[in-house]
Amino acid sequence: MKSNKLTVFAIMTIFFVVMGVGTITPAIANIAAAFPDVPFTTILLASTLPSLLIIPSTLITGAVAGKKVGYKTLALLGLALFAISGMGPTFVNSTFTIVLVFRAIFGISLGILSPLGNALVMEIFEGQERANMLGVGSFVMNIGGIVLQFLGGALSGVSWELCFIGHFPAIISFILVLLFLKEPEKPQISADTSGNVVKDKMPVSVWVVSIIFGFTMMLIYPMLMNMSSIIADVKQVGDATQSAVVLSMYTVGGAISGVIFGKVYEKLQKFIITIAFLGGAAGIALIVFGNSVFMMTVGTTVTGIFYMLMMPLTIMLLGMYAPPSLSGMAVSIMMAVMNAFAFVSTYWISFVGNMTGDVFLAPLKATIIGFIAIGVIFLFINPFPKQKAVEAK
């Protein structure tokens, strides 16, 4: 299917909302104050429960997308659920149990939407153009995360219920997808020499790539989860507000990464992995050894710029390994594995903390070691299939 600007624009609106899980993060304290009888660990489920529901939802989406159910239909379903469940607690006289029900449905909507943007890019584009569009998608995704989190934070200043209104951009996205998104052509069915249909199988390499990327997500999560405690309690250089600003710079770095990915991929290709992890290690080191908010800010920005190169690169690799009929499922596998490792990161932090007696900085030091090791290993390993790598250029 040939792309047009309106189709691409509609796809980018899907990328814009997929980081919507962070919309209510700035309002967690206000939500806790509204439900004083609910333990704070339970309050946190409002933020973490969607991530758990994403896993089965995204796998189901990958199994049916473009085959049993059209991409456009799934996108409209996901965006409708996103808007309804995202904004629902504002309009319903909510107990916290009702809030959690809405958040569970919200997680299902994210599971539907998360693989669709990348899968559509893989269906429509090839080679360097695919790399460029994945970079643009990564940029839009990070900008969307910043905007949605800002909306949630600003509205939570009025009341905790209003923070959920921050999900309203999904309504705009729904309209644009309805009007402009065209269904990609179905991939050709594989057949043997006798003309019999051959069912494509998911290569083991798709799982290997997904697990490696998921593992690195587990390594990066301690920075995202512990930043406020590191700044306010460990280093005592700032407060919660400054911590939020510092963390937002990771997303800004990710947006910058999306802008430059196409050119970086064109020039460096296989060396991106080494650059991404060594640069990410340098950024984490600035956080660990820095003693000012400025150094924390620089560290998170550098980490975002370098490490987030891995998201579109991983999608590119999946597109090279998976047959066209299973490209959507390959992206869903990666998303599910990524979220599973993100969930496991809590236990990783606890494990490192128990081993070292330091639950805050020790996991980040482990991340530095892990990133450097991965970066060095991939100096000697080329993950690009030779023929596909040539086609990608």
Secondary structure, DSSP 8 states (H G I E B T S, - for coil): ----HHHHHHHHHHHHHTTGGGTTGGGHHHHHHH-TTS-HHHHTHHHHHHHHHHHHHHHHHHHHBTTTB-HHHHHHHHHHHHHHHHHHHHHS---HHHHHHHHHHHHHHHHHHTTHHHHHHHHH--HHHHHHHHHHHHHHHHHHHHHHHHHHHHHHTT-TGGGGGGGTHHHHHHHHHHHH----------B-TT--B------HHHHHHHHHHHHHHHHHHHHHHHHHHIIIIIS----HHHHHHHHHHHHHHHHHHHHHHHHHHHHHGGGHHHHHHHHHHHHHHHHHH--SHHHHHHHHHHHHHHHTTHHHHHHHHHHHHS-GGGHHHHHHHHHHHHHHHHHHHHHHHHHHHHHHS-SSHHHHHHHHHHHHHHHHHTTS---S-HHHHHHH-
